[in-house]
Amino acid sequence: MFPLSQALRQQIKQHPEWRQLSKDHLKRFFVEANVRQQIVHLQQTSLFQSAKRQRSLEIFGCIYDLKTGILDLLSDENGEVTL
């Protein structure tokens, strides 16, 4: 399991275009990285592993925008919503 700081460093290395992002887009970039890291963390827990063995179970990453009221489902690199 990676601490969040390591996960963010990994995201920065993989996406050098972050330097050109506006302040709002940069915030979104880091929020998404955080949500994705938390999904990885949850999938590794014994509780999730146990529940998944007993039934079909998926985790979805979402970001709620307080200004617009919109809930965005994050997708993976293939465009799939489930992470």
Backbone torsions as a table, in degrees:
resi	resn	phi	psi	omega
1	MET	NA	134.4	178.7
2	PHE	-94.1	136.8	167.6
3	PRO	-65.5	158.2	-177.2
4	LEU	-57.0	-40.5	-178.7
5	SER	-60.6	-38.7	177.5
6	GLN	-68.3	-39.7	178.9
7	ALA	-63.7	-40.0	178.9
8	LEU	-66.8	-40.5	176.8
9	ARG	-61.2	-39.8	178.8
10	GLN	-64.2	-42.0	178.1
11	GLN	-63.6	-40.5	179.2
12	ILE	-62.7	-42.9	179.1
13	LYS	-64.7	-38.4	-178.3
14	GLN	-75.8	-21.3	-175.7
15	HIS	-130.6	76.3	-178.1
16	PRO	-64.0	-14.8	179.7
17	GLU	-68.8	-7.3	-179.9
18	TRP	-58.9	-25.5	-178.7
19	ARG	-65.8	-24.2	-179.1
20	GLN	-92.7	-0.9	-176.5
21	LEU	-76.2	146.7	173.4
22	SER	-69.2	168.7	-178.7
23	LYS	-58.5	-43.2	179.9
24	ASP	-65.6	-42.7	179.6
25	HIS	-68.8	-33.3	177.6
26	LEU	-66.2	-41.4	175.8
27	LYS	-59.3	-45.5	-180.0
28	ARG	-61.8	-41.8	179.1
29	PHE	-55.4	-47.5	-178.0
30	PHE	-74.1	-34.0	176.0
31	VAL	-63.7	-44.5	177.9
32	GLU	-61.5	-42.8	178.6
33	ALA	-60.7	-40.3	178.5
34	ASN	-63.9	-47.9	-179.3
35	VAL	-60.8	-44.7	179.6
36	ARG	-61.8	-39.5	179.1
37	GLN	-67.0	-38.0	178.9
38	GLN	-66.4	-34.5	176.2
39	ILE	-63.4	-46.5	178.1
40	VAL	-57.7	-44.9	-179.9
41	HIS	-61.4	-47.6	-179.5
42	LEU	-61.7	-39.9	-179.5
43	GLN	-64.9	-22.0	-179.0
44	GLN	-90.5	-7.0	-178.7
45	THR	-73.6	149.7	178.9
46	SER	-64.9	-33.7	178.6
47	LEU	-61.9	-47.0	179.2
48	PHE	-64.6	-45.7	-179.3
49	GLN	-59.9	-41.5	178.9
50	SER	-65.2	-46.7	179.8
51	ALA	-64.1	-37.2	-179.8
52	LYS	-67.5	-34.3	177.4
53	ARG	-66.7	-31.5	-176.6
54	GLN	-83.1	-27.0	-178.3
55	ARG	-161.5	166.9	177.7
56	SER	-68.2	127.9	-175.9
57	LEU	-145.5	134.3	178.6
58	GLU	-133.2	154.2	175.6
59	ILE	-113.7	133.0	177.0
60	PHE	-113.8	135.8	176.6
61	GLY	-93.6	128.2	-178.8
62	CYS	-132.5	151.7	173.3
63	ILE	-129.1	124.6	179.3
64	TYR	-98.0	125.4	178.5
65	ASP	-92.5	112.2	-178.3
66	LEU	-63.3	-31.2	-178.3
67	LYS	-71.6	-41.8	-174.4
68	THR	-101.4	-20.1	-176.1
69	GLY	79.0	11.8	-178.0
70	ILE	-91.6	136.3	176.0
71	LEU	-104.7	114.2	180.0
72	ASP	-96.5	127.9	171.6
73	LEU	-86.5	128.4	178.2
74	LEU	-79.0	149.8	177.0
75	SER	-120.3	163.2	177.6
76	ASP	-88.1	-173.1	-176.1
77	GLU	-65.2	-16.8	178.8
78	ASN	-95.3	4.1	-179.0
79	GLY	84.2	3.9	179.0
80	GLU	-79.4	141.0	-178.1
81	VAL	-74.2	-39.7	-178.7
82	THR	-69.7	130.9	179.7
83	LEU	-107.2	NA	NA
